Amino acid sequence: MVRLALRTGLRWKLSAAIALVGALVAIALSLVVHNAARHSMLDNSRDVQVERLNFTQKIFESTSRLQFGAKLDDPALPGPLRREVAENERATYLQDTGETAPEVWAATPLSDGRVLSMHDRFPDRFAVLDDLDQALLIGSTAVVVGGCALGVLVGGRLSKRLRKAAAAAGKLADGDRSVRIRDEVGGRVRDETDDLAWAVDAMSDALQERIEAERRVTADIAHELRTPVTGLLTAAELLPPGRPSELVRDRAQALRTLVEDVLEVARLDGYAERAELQDVALGEFVTRRVRALDPDIRIDVVRDSEATTDPRRLERILGNLIANAARHGKPPIEVTVEGRVLRVRDHGPGFPEALLREGPSRFRTGSSDRAGRGHGLGLTIAAGQARVLGARLTFRNADEVTDGSTGAISVLWLPENAPTNTGSFPVIHLPDR
């Protein structure tokens, strides 16, 4: 089951939250103000009607004339009001249908037992209530719009700082150790974003210190091993001919190669390597170097090109990619030159999923069919040298063919411009296609 996740910015989430809270508060306050104003108007209408009834009663008792539409024993008198008056009480009553202004009744018993009553509507008073409702609606809308604007402003600033922190963290992950997230975030007022930036910088510094310490230890160990390994290899050359001597010389040479590779990885990890640039015709360069390594390798120059690069490091990358293909793949091995793009392909089982997903890792040779041969530093060195050249090194598997094999494809993308520093481009790992 595929779940789709909607991605929204922090500014819009904050704006929506402020707008929702503002709308709820505005609605609640509008209802309270509306009800309070309505009850006040109703109470005022009762008082006005009572005053008119008293005035009318005085005129009727002195002149026997009815004023202001007053009536005696009105048959339309509401029942609740009639019962109140029957108890010899002056009373008022509201008839409210909710559609128009309510009708206000007032009635009082007379000395002769009759009931004097009058009723009227006060549309002019309740027209003010409509104006109040309109003003409340406009005010509530203004509050919601202002809340949205405030949310966009505040959320935008916070989102901008977080995006800067994310971009700085990306640069840090790509190997730029000079980046400090707290400097990228900036800001005059310190908040949780600054605390996060300081924490990430502290973690980065601690990790860099550990990595640098491990790199120095590795380099020191490998450097110390060079002298005894060289002596061991020299001593092995003095052994009498025979199968045991060949095994000793072979293992001594393998140990020496491992020590040299570990030293090279340590130098690459230190980001201190610099490319010595020259103009190289890639088609001729690749053909000559590959032929020297193995004349049986197929070479296809689709489109020749010139590049400004370090030939020694480029040769090292090609040699490691071809050695990896020869060691873990199956023939034929194919090398293709297409402009500034170099491809090395074998027809073996392909790269393991872990390498495609995570990239080359030192001292890991991959799946069981690749285990036991090599120490896993070849592709690591190739990736490191590609970074020094400002190139990209990608890995993928070819589509499956009829014999069941897929084949591993390594692609080196040389830059159009000469690299200015190490780590110009990250190593990118493409999925299978």
C-alpha positions, 0 to 999 in steps of 0.5 A: 500500500502506497501512502502519499505524504503531502509536503507543506512549508512551515510558514503555511502550517504556522499561518494556518494554525494562527488563522484557525485560532484567530477564526475560533476566537473571532467567532466566539467573541462575535457570538458573545458580543451579538448575544449581549447586544441583543439582550441589552436591546430587548431589555431596553425595548421592554423598558421603553414599552413599560414607560409608554404603557404608564404614560398611556394609562395616565392619559386614559384614566384622565381623558378615557382616550387611548394613545400609541395604539393601546387596546383594552382587552385585546383578544390577541394578548398572548396567553403567558402575558394574560396569566401574569396580568390576571394576577394583578401584575404589570408585565411584558412579553416578547414574541420573537420569531427570529425572522424579524424584529421581536414584538414587545408586549406590555400590559397592566390591569385597570381598576375596573378589571379590564386590561390595558395593553400595547405592543409594537416592534422596534425595527430601527433599534434592531437595525443597529444589531445588523450593523453590529453583526456586519462590523463583527464580520468585517473585524473577524475577517480582518483578524483572520487575514492579519493572523495569516499574514503574521503566520506567513511572516513569522513562519517564513523567517523560521522556515528560512533559518531552518532551510539555511541550517538544512543547506549547511548540514548538506554541505557538511555531509558532503565533506565541507568541514569549514561550514558552521550551521550557527553562522549560516542560521544567524539571527539577532534573537536566539531561539530553539533554531540556534540551540539546534545549530549549536548542537549539530555543530558540536556533534560535527566537531566531535565526529570530525575529531574522532574521524581525524584521530582514526585517520591519523592512527590508520596512517601511522600504523600503515606508515610504520608497517611500510618498512617491515613489509618492505624488508619482508618482501626483500627477504622473500626475494632471497628465498630459494626458488620453489612453490613455498617461496612463491607463496611467501612472495605473493602474500608479502606483495599483497600485504605491501599493496594493502599498506599502500592502499590504506595510506592512500585512503588516509590521505584522501580522507584528510582532504589534503590531496590536490590535482596536478592538472594537464590537458588530456585527450581522453580517447587516446589516453584511455586507449593507451592506459587500458591496452597496457593493463589488458589487451583483451579489454574492449575499448569503444571511443564513441566521442572523443573529448579533451579534459583538464584533469590529473592524468595520474589520478585518472589512470588510478581510477581506471585501473581500480575500476578495471581491477574490480571488474576483473576480480568480481565480474566476468569477461568481456570487460568493456570501456567506453569513452563518450565525451567526458563520460567514461564507463567500465562494464563487466558481465558478472553478477553486478554490484551488491545492493549495499554498494548501490545503496550506500556507496563503496565502503572500505574493507567490504567486498560485497556479497558472498560471490565477491567475498574472499578476494580483495580488501574492498579498498579499490572502489573506495580509492576510486571514489576518493580520487574522483572527488579530488578531480571534481568528478562524479563516480556512479555505480549501477547494474545493467539490465539482465541479459539472456544468460542471467547475468546483469553486469556492473557498470561504473560511470565516471563523469569528468567536470567541464571545468577544472576542479578548484578544490577537493570535494567539488562534487559528491559521489552519486549512487544511481539506482538500477535501470 
